[in-house]
Amino acid sequence: MRALLLIAGLVAAGLLLAALWLHAPDRPRAVLEARHAAAPSAFMELDGLRLHLRDTGPRSAPLSGPDDAPALILLHGFASSLHTWEDVAALLEDRLRVIRLDLPGFGLTGPDPSGDYSDARAIRLIAALMDRLGVRQAHLLGSSMGGRIAWRFAAAESGRVAKLVLMAPDGFASPGQGYGTAARVPLLMRVLPYTLPDRLLRASLEPAYGDPSALTTERFARYRDMLLAPGVRQAILDRMAGHMLPPPEPLLASIQAPVLLLWGERDAMVPASHAADYQRVLADSRLVVLPGLGHVPMEEAPEAVAAALRRFLLAE
């Protein structure tokens, strides 16, 4: 009995030491904002949320006359932040007003006090942001999860979207996942608020790139910091627990804005073959596949992404 108690004590001590070694607490907000929210970052109180955004480029009345610079709103993907767009934004802001934001539950926006991470909540916030910024109508670009929010916004607010760009968008159910039912959060994911091992994080991020070396040390550190922002990891679990997909076809078929489907040829997260699902139901769409790139082409090859956007949005 004494031996069993000793073994049990050693095992418990080992587990405690492992938990302490793997423990990754949230980082202070002030530290992260000093590191990642320098100009042109700004924070805006919007419907109870402190929204982190960047708004650069010409400030003329959007889409109201031939000499006005149109606005482009950029929506990032799951577990990302507005920083994913910075290289592309720099290549577009000579001709476009480029607005990007950390969606609720991510980055330096952080948790939504309402606890509502539904697409409907995101759609209301984007509309409220446009109203606050004086943007009557804009082009809208969304990546992955942000792509799903973008096309749902275009379906719900058709008059506010001039052109729509969907970059490897989410929206169709994966095998074994139904529509209209909440997703199950895997048991192992529930430890996310307490730990974030570098090796596991890198293994989860690298498949997003056609060339894994594009996940540079600086880029990896930024992703890690954004995940360690106060409350973000718990918000990710809350978002996953409440996520439900509607049947996409009726909503997609209602979109009248011209649509550019933009995909990386080597996308391992949402393969380019999925574009056919969208082309089948969208009224006006075209597809551009970028050779050699993965799920986040705006990070791997911003020049190629910006060129495709300029051709579609500005007819260059």
C-alpha positions, -999 to 999 in steps of 0.1 A, spaced: 0 0 0 28 24 9 44 17 -25 12 24 -43 8 56 -24 43 65 -33 38 58 -70 5 77 -70 23 107 -53 51 106 -79 26 105 -107 6 134 -92 37 154 -87 48 146 -123 14 158 -137 16 189 -116 51 197 -128 40 190 -164 10 213 -160 32 241 -146 57 236 -174 31 238 -201 10 265 -185 8 296 -207 -11 325 -190 -26 354 -209 -2 382 -215 -9 418 -202 -30 438 -227 -7 468 -223 23 449 -234 6 434 -264 -9 468 -275 25 484 -272 40 457 -294 12 452 -320 -11 483 -319 12 511 -330 -1 536 -356 -22 533 -377 -40 511 -352 -70 526 -334 -96 514 -309 -133 522 -312 -161 515 -288 -188 499 -309 -220 482 -295 -203 474 -262 -171 461 -279 -137 477 -279 -128 471 -315 -92 471 -328 -90 484 -364 -67 501 -390 -81 525 -415 -57 538 -442 -57 552 -477 -78 580 -493 -107 594 -473 -132 605 -500 -168 596 -500 -169 559 -509 -184 549 -543 -204 581 -547 -186 595 -577 -160 588 -604 -132 606 -585 -138 589 -551 -117 562 -537 -137 531 -528 -134 515 -494 -123 479 -490 -131 460 -457 -108 430 -449 -120 402 -426 -94 377 -413 -98 340 -407 -101 319 -376 -75 325 -348 -59 353 -369 -59 391 -367 -59 422 -388 -21 419 -390 -25 391 -417 -35 419 -442 -7 444 -436 15 437 -466 -15 436 -489 -30 468 -474 3 486 -481 0 477 -518 -36 489 -522 -39 520 -501 -28 543 -529 -61 537 -546 -84 523 -519 -94 531 -484 -84 499 -466 -103 491 -434 -93 460 -414 -103 449 -380 -98 422 -354 -131 403 -354 -148 397 -320 -130 371 -299 -97 375 -317 -65 396 -316 -66 429 -297 -104 433 -299 -105 403 -276 -136 387 -261 -171 401 -269 -188 411 -236 -221 400 -251 -207 364 -254 -223 363 -288 -199 350 -315 -225 343 -341 -222 354 -378 -253 375 -372 -235 394 -345 -205 400 -368 -228 412 -396 -244 438 -372 -210 450 -361 -197 454 -396 -227 474 -406 -224 495 -374 -187 501 -382 -195 512 -418 -221 536 -403 -196 550 -378 -169 555 -405 -193 570 -429 -190 542 -455 -222 538 -474 -210 510 -496 -177 491 -498 -159 462 -514 -157 433 -489 -129 407 -487 -130 378 -463 -105 349 -457 -117 314 -446 -140 321 -416 -139 358 -426 -150 347 -460 -181 330 -446 -189 362 -427 -183 383 -458 -207 363 -481 -233 362 -453 -230 400 -450 -234 404 -487 -265 383 -486 -280 402 -456 -268 437 -467 -268 435 -504 -269 473 -510 -238 478 -489 -214 455 -509 -201 467 -543 -178 438 -550 -171 407 -529 -139 387 -527 -139 353 -510 -105 339 -502 -108 301 -495 -141 308 -477 -158 286 -451 -195 279 -455 -201 243 -467 -203 216 -441 -175 191 -438 -182 153 -440 -200 143 -408 -211 178 -399 -247 188 -404 -263 222 -410 -281 239 -382 -265 220 -353 -239 232 -329 -204 218 -334 -187 196 -307 -156 210 -291 -130 183 -289 -120 174 -253 -84 182 -258 -93 217 -271 -107 225 -236 -72 229 -222 -65 257 -247 -71 286 -222 -44 272 -200 -16 261 -223 -1 268 -257 29 247 -265 51 262 -292 55 228 -310 18 222 -312 11 257 -323 37 256 -350 23 222 -362 -12 238 -365 0 269 -384 25 254 -409 -2 236 -430 -17 270 -438 13 278 -460 22 264 -494 58 268 -482 61 262 -444 92 284 -443 68 314 -449 59 310 -412 88 331 -401 100 335 -365 84 370 -364 51 358 -379 49 329 -355 56 351 -325 28 375 -336 3 346 -339 13 334 -305 9 368 -289 -25 373 -304 -36 339 -290 -23 349 -256 -42 382 -256 -65 383 -226 -95 361 -229 -89 351 -266 -84 314 -260 -116 311 -240 -134 331 -266 -122 307 -293 -138 278 -274 -170 298 -269 -172 306 -306 -166 269 -315 -193 257 -290 -219 281 -305 -211 277 -342 -238 265 -365 -238 265 -403 -269 274 -422 -275 257 -456 -254 280 -478 -269 276 -512 -300 299 -508 -279 327 -493 -252 324 -519 -277 324 -547 -292 357 -534 -259 376 -537 -260 400 -567 -225 416 -563 -198 404 -586 -176 378 -567 -139 370 -570 -130 335 -556 -94 337 -547 -75 305 -538 -40 292 -532 -32 263 -554 -17 243 -525 -43 252 -499 -44 222 -475 -71 237 -452 -98 244 -478 -87 229 -511 -92 249 -543 -115 222 -556 -141 236 -532 -145 267 -554 -168 246 -576 -194 246 -547 -195 284 -549 -194 287 -586 -224 264 -589 -247 288 -570 -233 323 -572 -249 345 -599 -217 363 -610 -183 348 -600 -148 342 -614 -120 321 -600 -83 329 -596 -60 302 -583 -26 314 -572 2 289 -580 22 274 -552 4 292 -524 -15 279 -494 -44 290 -472 -30 325 -464 -17 338 -497 -18 374 -485 10 365 -461 30 343 -486 27 364 -517 11 398 -510 21 411 -544 2 384 -563 -28 389 -541 -28 427 -545 -24 423 -583 -55 400 -584 -74 425 -562 -65 455 -583 -76 438 -615 -109 428 -600 -117 459 -579 -101 486 -600 -101 470 -634 -63 476 -637 
